[in-house]
Amino acid sequence: MQWIGWEHPGKVIIKKIQNTKTFSIKGEQKSKDNDDYVTIEGVITLAKDKELKFKGKIVSRVHHLNKGEPCIKEGEFTFKAYGSRKYWRLVEMDNCEANQVVDYIDIYF
């Protein structure tokens, strides 16, 4: 997440769920400077080439956004890898501040 910093990426664990085409995903990125963080937990499926469908919960807290309160996004979302990029980016980028800012949440591969 750009608000937390590109130089200290977080980690995700992706595991195949037996006998399905679905994977579980769980991870987090924490700031080295303050209490800011982003977490992700849920399931993903490959929708088409370079596109993942995610169902679950993404929680972010950035001290200068959303009055410092956690932004909780729960439901179905899309991650997409554009062009030659080596990561999937969350397509639904709006933060909880009513379209005032966007969050770049990326999963590198």
PLY file of the C-alpha trace (Angstrom):
ply
format ascii 1.0
element vertex 109
property float x
property float y
property float z
element edge 108
property int vertex1
property int vertex2
end_header
0.00 0.00 0.00
1.47 3.33 -1.05
0.58 5.09 2.21
2.64 2.60 4.23
5.57 2.58 1.82
6.93 0.79 -1.21
10.29 0.12 0.46
8.81 -2.17 3.14
6.38 -4.53 1.40
4.21 -6.85 3.40
3.75 -10.57 2.94
0.86 -12.77 1.91
0.44 -16.51 2.17
-1.53 -18.09 -0.65
-2.54 -21.75 -0.33
-4.54 -23.92 -2.71
-7.76 -25.23 -1.20
-7.89 -28.98 -1.90
-10.13 -30.23 -4.69
-11.09 -26.70 -5.79
-9.84 -23.96 -8.11
-9.76 -21.60 -5.14
-6.88 -20.35 -3.01
-6.88 -18.91 0.49
-5.00 -15.67 1.01
-3.90 -14.02 4.25
-1.36 -11.28 4.74
-0.39 -7.89 6.06
1.86 -4.91 5.63
2.85 -2.84 8.66
4.54 0.54 8.76
8.02 0.75 10.25
7.31 4.35 11.37
3.87 4.28 13.03
0.76 2.14 13.60
-0.40 2.15 9.96
-1.21 -1.24 8.43
-3.19 -3.13 5.80
-4.45 -6.71 6.14
-6.10 -9.05 3.67
-7.90 -12.33 4.32
-10.19 -14.38 2.14
-10.20 -16.51 -0.98
-9.10 -15.87 -4.56
-9.86 -17.51 -7.87
-8.30 -16.95 -11.27
-11.00 -15.19 -13.30
-9.05 -14.87 -16.54
-5.51 -14.17 -17.65
-3.96 -11.60 -15.29
-7.15 -11.20 -13.24
-8.03 -12.51 -9.78
-11.40 -12.44 -8.05
-11.10 -11.92 -4.29
-13.81 -12.53 -1.71
-13.05 -11.50 1.82
-11.91 -8.59 3.94
-9.30 -5.87 3.49
-8.65 -3.61 6.48
-6.33 -0.61 6.32
-5.44 2.02 8.85
-3.50 5.11 7.81
-3.09 7.79 10.47
-3.90 10.75 8.18
-6.86 9.14 6.34
-10.41 8.37 7.48
-9.77 10.26 10.76
-7.19 7.62 11.66
-9.88 4.94 11.88
-9.61 1.57 10.11
-11.09 1.40 6.61
-12.88 -1.93 6.27
-13.69 -3.25 2.81
-15.59 -6.52 2.80
-17.08 -8.39 -0.13
-16.02 -9.29 -3.66
-13.20 -7.41 -5.39
-10.95 -7.72 -8.43
-7.14 -7.66 -8.62
-5.69 -7.16 -12.08
-2.16 -7.24 -13.55
-1.91 -4.60 -16.27
0.54 -4.86 -19.15
3.93 -6.22 -18.13
3.53 -5.39 -14.42
4.62 -8.11 -12.00
1.77 -7.57 -9.57
-2.00 -7.63 -9.35
-3.53 -4.29 -8.26
-6.85 -3.93 -6.49
-9.26 -2.45 -9.05
-11.71 -1.02 -6.49
-9.26 1.56 -5.12
-11.60 3.93 -3.26
-10.71 4.49 0.38
-13.40 4.98 3.03
-13.17 8.76 2.60
-16.03 8.91 0.06
-13.94 9.01 -3.13
-11.49 11.57 -1.73
-8.43 9.29 -1.98
-7.49 5.95 -3.51
-5.45 3.07 -2.12
-2.95 1.15 -4.24
-3.07 -2.37 -2.81
-0.81 -4.70 -4.78
-0.01 -8.40 -4.66
3.37 -9.10 -6.26
4.11 -12.35 -8.09
0 1
1 2
2 3
3 4
4 5
5 6
6 7
7 8
8 9
9 10
10 11
11 12
12 13
13 14
14 15
15 16
16 17
17 18
18 19
19 20
20 21
21 22
22 23
23 24
24 25
25 26
26 27
27 28
28 29
29 30
30 31
31 32
32 33
33 34
34 35
35 36
36 37
37 38
38 39
39 40
40 41
41 42
42 43
43 44
44 45
45 46
46 47
47 48
48 49
49 50
50 51
51 52
52 53
53 54
54 55
55 56
56 57
57 58
58 59
59 60
60 61
61 62
62 63
63 64
64 65
65 66
66 67
67 68
68 69
69 70
70 71
71 72
72 73
73 74
74 75
75 76
76 77
77 78
78 79
79 80
80 81
81 82
82 83
83 84
84 85
85 86
86 87
87 88
88 89
89 90
90 91
91 92
92 93
93 94
94 95
95 96
96 97
97 98
98 99
99 100
100 101
101 102
102 103
103 104
104 105
105 106
106 107
107 108
